[in-house]
Amino acid sequence: MYKGYNESSPEGYVAKEFDKIAPEPGFDWSGLPGSWLDQASQGKWVVKTAATDAKVGSIIIWIDELNKARVGIVRDISDKGIRFDTLNQSNKSLQKIATPESLINDYKLVGYIWPERITSRMKLILH
């Protein structure tokens, strides 16, 4: 188990990979992947929903053909598309490459959770 998920499940795999580069406390939400974007946002993680907002190390969340939220970890971004790793139904490693267009049309992208915390910006008030 890793943070409440079986390590050989897509969720456990992604949580562990995210924690390799994310600042403390790392992956700190729970539940089904469909709720991760909202939970991460509430936990002050940078969350993006545009297909072109991928960042290496971010968690990608999409909806599959059975209307189930799926997760992966972004490994590379190039002119060919966004390369990410996930686990298939048999929990075997699977690498995918998708263009921003296919993320919208084929993958039904939900969004990304970047391995970055939202930093509060203090406003300087001059008198």
N, C-alpha and C positions, 0 to 999 in steps of 0.2 A: 504494500500500500504506500501511496505517496500523497500526502495532503488530502486523504479521504478517498482517493481513487486508486483502482487497481493499476499498477504500473504498466501492465500490458494492454490497457484500454487506451483509446485515443485521448481521452481526457487526462489520464495519468501521464501518458507520454508527453503530451503538450505542456502540462504543468511543470514537469521536470525539466524539459528543454527551455522553457521560458525562464525558469529560476536560474539557469546557468548564466544569464546576462542581465536579468532584471535586478534593480536595487532592492534592498531589504524593505519589506518582509517578503518580497516576491509574490508569487501566486497566493492570493489571500481571500479568495471568494470560493463559493461552493455551489452545489446544485447542478442542474442540467445546463448544457452549453447555451441553450436559448436564452438563459438569463445572465450569462457572463458579461455581456457588454454593459448592461445596466449596473450590475454589481461592481464591475471594475471602475466605471465612471463615478459611482458613489464613493468608491474607495480611493478616489483621486489619482487614478491611472489615466494616461492619455488614451482616448478612444477616438477612432476615426471611422467614418462610414462610406467615404468615397473610394471607388475601386482603385484609383491612382494613389491612394494614401498609404500603400504598403510600405513597411519598413522591415529590414532584416531583423529577425528575432521576435517580431510581433506574432501574436496569435491571430489567425484568420478564422472567421466563423462564417459558415454558409449553410443554406438549407438544401438538403438533398431531394431527390425525386419522390421520396416517401414523406416529405415535409418534416424531416427530422434535422435538428441543428447538428452540424458536424464541425470539427475543429482540426486545425493544422498549425504548423509553425513555419513562418516565412524564412527561407534560406537564402534566396538571391533574387535580385531584381535586375532585369536586363531588357534590351530591346525586343527579346523574344517573349517576354512576359514575366510573371511572378512565379518563382519556383518555391513550392512548399512541400513539406513532409507531413504525412498523417499515417494512421494505421487503417487498414481496410477492415471489412466485416470479420475477417479471421484474425485480426490483430497483428497482421504482418505489415512491415514498413512499406509505404507506398509514396512515391514521389510524383508530384503533379506540376505541370506548368500551365498557367492560364493567362490570357491577355486580360486587360481591364474590361474589355467588351464581353468576353466569355464569363468573367466573374459576375457580371450583372445578369446576362441572359441565360447562361447555362448553370452556373453555380448558385445563383440567387444570393449574392453576397449580403451578409448582415453587417460585417465590419471587421475592424482590427483592434486589438489591444496592444498598444506599444509597450515595450519594456522600459517605460519612463513614467515617472510620477509627475503630476501637475505641480508646477512650482508657483507658489503664491508670489505675487509681485506687490511690493510695498509702494504706495504712492507717496511721493514727496510733495508736501504742501509748502509752498513758499509764502511767507507773509510779507 
